[in-house]
């Protein structure tokens, strides 16, 4: 009996397939991503990981629609810390790609570019995800051309310097540090004048016109420095200050308008609040919505919609927020 012989081309095809698989695995676990690399929301798409898989970059369902997807850097376990285009979402045919010109682009299924790093033609040769959670684009000599730490969305992680030249945004809310060292929170809805509802200073010795930097330290201290102080100014201590377990600590501007410190154990997938800038949530402008009344149910603030109240002194479209911390909501009487 003659031995069976396979197609002589099959072995070559298999070898190419194996090489591609090994290359994909190599790229997804800490290696630089060369020009032409891409990610998609498809179920079989891989992610880009940091060398020790502490963080990864991939697509996750959008919090606003399960049919849309956000390209995000997530801490081990799934806690998001940065997103391309500040949370901009694409459909299942979309992608995040590093173009041949060196531009990192978030692309819709239609092919339209929704967001880009703006680095085309600047000598970008590869992308890499660092253990800190910093996504960097670098040239052939390893010099960083662009990095996500310089373009935060709503989160500041350990080892990241958030300066007075930056903003965090979440819906209509904006967080910033001014050059005097004050932490500020503002409501800035389209078509309306901005409202600053939190403006707190922590030190009066910052040098005028110098860049102030906010940092979340690994021990849980939130601090400020302008480079001229011997020791940073302490803004806050996290509730679990001093704990040194394998965890991520970060600061986040939440969708409810508050600025908080969190910690998340590696692989846990959940974050625990450790401090908040605004102790009374009812002091957050716009928290209760149009014509809303903010009250408490003994444990947390709740919002109620006032359907039978209108002030004759204000236009019907006016924004009104009334808070009654610790007290029950007053009765609403029609016509008053």
C-alpha positions in Angstrom: 0.0 0.0 0.0 1.3 3.4 -0.9 1.6 5.9 1.9 -0.8 8.7 1.9 0.6 12.1 0.9 -1.0 15.5 1.7 -1.1 18.5 -0.6 2.5 19.8 -0.7 1.1 23.4 -0.4 -0.8 22.6 2.8 2.3 22.4 4.9 3.4 25.9 3.8 -0.1 27.3 4.4 -0.1 25.8 7.9 3.3 27.2 8.6 2.2 30.7 7.6 -0.9 30.4 9.7 1.1 29.3 12.7 3.5 32.2 12.2 0.6 34.7 12.1 -0.9 33.2 15.2 2.4 33.4 17.1 2.9 37.0 15.9 -0.5 38.0 17.0 0.1 36.4 20.4 3.4 38.1 20.7 1.9 41.5 19.8 -1.0 41.1 22.3 1.3 40.4 25.3 3.5 43.4 25.9 5.3 43.8 22.6 5.3 47.0 20.5 2.4 47.3 18.0 3.8 48.1 14.6 2.2 50.4 12.0 -0.8 48.7 10.5 -1.9 47.0 13.7 -5.6 47.1 14.6 -8.2 46.0 17.1 -11.9 45.4 16.6 -15.0 44.7 18.8 -15.3 41.2 17.2 -15.6 38.4 19.7 -12.4 36.7 18.3 -10.3 39.9 18.4 -7.4 40.0 20.7 -6.3 42.9 22.9 -3.0 44.8 23.4 -1.5 44.1 26.8 1.3 45.6 28.9 4.4 43.4 29.5 3.0 41.9 32.7 -0.7 42.1 31.7 -1.4 44.6 34.4 -3.4 46.7 31.8 -4.8 46.0 28.4 -6.3 47.9 25.5 -9.4 46.5 23.8 -13.0 47.1 23.1 -15.8 46.8 25.7 -19.6 47.4 25.4 -20.6 51.0 25.7 -22.4 51.9 29.0 -25.1 53.6 26.9 -25.8 50.9 24.3 -24.8 47.2 24.2 -24.7 47.4 20.4 -21.9 50.0 20.5 -18.3 49.6 21.7 -15.6 51.7 23.4 -11.9 51.3 22.9 -10.5 51.5 26.5 -7.4 50.8 28.6 -8.5 48.6 31.5 -6.8 47.5 34.6 -6.6 43.7 35.2 -10.2 42.7 36.0 -11.8 45.2 33.8 -11.7 48.6 35.5 -11.4 51.2 32.7 -8.9 54.0 33.1 -8.7 55.7 29.7 -10.7 55.6 26.5 -10.0 56.7 22.9 -12.1 59.7 22.0 -13.2 60.3 25.6 -15.6 57.3 25.4 -16.7 57.7 21.8 -18.4 54.5 20.7 -18.4 52.6 17.4 -20.5 49.7 16.0 -19.3 46.1 15.7 -17.6 46.8 12.4 -15.5 49.6 13.9 -11.8 49.4 14.8 -8.9 51.1 16.6 -6.0 51.1 14.2 -2.4 52.5 14.0 -2.3 53.7 10.4 0.7 53.5 8.1 1.2 57.2 8.6 1.5 56.8 12.4 -1.9 58.1 13.4 -3.9 56.2 16.0 -7.5 56.2 14.8 -10.9 55.2 16.1 -12.8 54.3 13.0 -16.5 53.7 12.5 -17.8 50.7 10.6 -18.5 53.1 7.7 -14.8 53.9 7.6 -15.2 57.5 9.0 -12.6 58.5 11.5 -14.3 59.3 14.8 -11.1 60.3 16.7 -7.4 60.3 16.1 -4.2 61.1 18.0 -3.2 63.6 15.3 0.2 62.2 14.9 0.3 61.4 11.2 3.6 62.2 9.6 5.4 62.7 13.0 7.7 59.7 12.7 5.6 57.3 14.8 6.9 53.7 14.3 5.0 51.7 16.9 2.6 51.9 19.8 3.1 50.3 23.3 1.1 49.9 26.5 3.1 50.5 29.6 2.5 48.8 33.0 1.4 52.2 34.4 -1.6 52.3 31.9 0.1 54.8 29.7 -0.5 54.2 26.0 2.4 55.6 24.0 3.2 56.2 20.4 7.0 56.3 19.8 9.4 56.8 16.9 12.1 54.4 15.7 14.5 55.6 18.4 12.0 54.9 21.2 11.2 58.6 21.8 7.6 59.2 22.9 5.7 61.3 20.3 2.3 61.0 21.9 1.0 59.5 25.2 -2.5 59.0 26.7 -1.3 60.4 30.0 -1.2 63.8 28.3 -4.7 63.4 27.1 -6.8 62.1 30.1 -10.5 61.4 29.8 -12.1 61.1 33.2 -9.5 59.3 35.2 -6.0 59.9 36.7 -4.0 56.8 37.8 -0.9 56.2 39.9 2.3 57.5 38.3 0.2 59.9 36.1 0.8 63.7 36.5 -2.4 65.7 36.0 -1.4 69.3 35.5 -3.2 72.7 35.6 -3.1 72.6 31.7 -5.5 69.6 31.6 -9.2 68.8 32.2 -11.2 65.8 33.0 -14.7 65.6 31.5 -17.7 63.4 32.2 -20.9 64.5 30.5 -21.5 68.1 31.3 -19.0 68.1 34.2 -15.4 69.3 34.1 -12.6 68.9 36.7 -9.5 71.1 36.7 -6.7 72.3 38.9 -6.0 76.0 38.5 -2.5 77.6 38.8 -3.2 78.7 42.4 -3.6 75.0 43.3 -7.4 75.0 43.7 -9.4 72.0 42.7 -12.4 73.0 40.7 -15.6 71.3 39.5 -17.8 72.9 37.0 -21.0 72.2 35.1 -20.8 73.3 31.4 -23.8 72.2 29.4 -24.0 73.3 25.8 -25.8 76.6 25.4 -25.6 77.6 29.1 -23.1 79.6 31.1 -20.6 77.4 33.0 -21.3 77.0 36.7 -18.4 76.3 39.2 -19.9 74.5 42.2 -16.6 73.4 43.9 -13.5 75.6 44.2 -11.2 74.6 47.1 -7.7 75.6 47.9 -5.3 73.4 49.9 -2.2 75.6 50.1 -1.5 79.4 49.8 2.2 79.0 49.1 2.1 77.9 45.4 4.2 80.1 43.2 2.1 82.2 40.8 2.0 81.2 37.1 3.8 77.8 37.7 2.3 74.5 36.6 0.6 72.7 39.5 0.5 68.9 39.4 -2.1 66.6 41.0 -1.0 63.1 41.8 -2.5 59.9 43.2 0.3 58.3 45.2 0.7 54.6 45.6 0.0 54.8 49.4 -3.4 56.5 48.8 -2.5 60.1 49.3 -3.8 62.7 46.9 -1.3 65.5 46.6 -0.4 68.7 44.8 3.0 70.2 43.9 4.3 73.0 41.7 7.9 71.9 41.7 9.0 74.6 44.2 7.9 72.9 47.4 10.1 70.6 49.4 7.1 68.3 50.1 3.8 67.9 48.2 0.7 69.4 49.6 -1.7 66.7 50.9 -5.2 67.1 49.4 -6.7 64.0 50.9 -6.0 60.6 52.5 -7.8 57.6 51.1 -9.8 55.6 53.6 -7.4 52.7 53.1 -4.3 54.9 53.2 -1.1 53.0 53.7 -2.3 49.6 52.4 0.1 48.2 49.9 -1.7 45.2 48.4 -1.5 44.6 44.7 -4.0 47.2 43.7 -4.7 50.1 41.4 -5.5 53.5 42.9 -7.0 56.2 40.8 -9.0 59.5 40.8 -12.1 59.8 38.7 -14.6 62.5 37.7 -17.9 60.5 37.8 -21.0 61.1 35.7 -22.8 62.4 38.8 -20.4 65.4 38.9 -18.3 64.3 41.9 -14.6 63.7 42.0 -13.5 60.6 43.9 -10.6 58.5 44.8 -10.8 54.7 44.4 -8.8 51.5 44.8 -9.3 48.2 43.0 -7.6 44.9 43.7 -5.9 43.2 40.8 -8.4 41.0 39.0 -11.3 42.0 41.2 -13.1 44.0 38.4 -14.6 46.4 41.0 -13.4 49.6 42.5 -14.1 50.8 46.1 -14.6 54.5 46.9 -12.0 55.9 49.3 -12.6 59.7 49.2 -14.8 62.2 47.5 -14.2 65.9 46.9 -17.9 66.9 47.4 -19.0 65.4 50.7 -22.7 66.4 50.2 -23.8 65.1 46.8 -26.6 67.6 46.8 -24.1 70.4 46.4 -23.2 69.1 42.9 -24.9 71.4 40.4 -27.3 69.7 38.1 -27.3 66.4 40.1 -31.1 66.4 40.4 -31.8 67.5 36.8 -34.2 70.1 35.6 -36.8 71.1 38.3 -35.3 68.5 40.6 -35.4 68.3 44.3 -32.5 66.5 46.0 -33.3 64.9 49.4 -31.9 62.0 51.5 -33.3 58.6 52.3 -31.1 58.3 55.4 -28.2 56.6 53.5 -27.8 58.5 50.2 -29.2 61.4 48.2 -32.2 60.8 46.0 -33.7 63.0 43.3 -37.4 63.7 42.9 -38.9 65.6 39.9 -41.1 68.5 40.8 -44.0 68.2 38.4 -46.3 70.8 39.9 -44.0 73.7 40.6 -43.1 76.7 38.5 -41.8 80.0 39.6 -43.4 83.0 38.0 -40.1 84.9 38.3 -38.1 82.3 36.2 -38.6 81.2 32.6 -40.1 77.7 32.2 -36.7 76.4 30.8 -34.7 77.6 33.8 -32.5 75.1 35.6 -33.5 74.6 39.3 -31.9 72.4 41.9 -33.1 72.4 45.5 -31.5 70.3 48.2 -32.8 69.3 51.6 -30.0 67.3 53.2 -31.2 65.3 56.1 -34.8 66.5 55.7 -37.7 65.0 53.9 -38.8 66.6 50.7 -41.4 69.3 51.3 -45.0 68.8 50.0 -45.6 70.0 46.6 -48.8 72.1 46.3 -50.2 72.8 42.9 -50.3 76.5 42.0 -47.6 77.5 44.6 
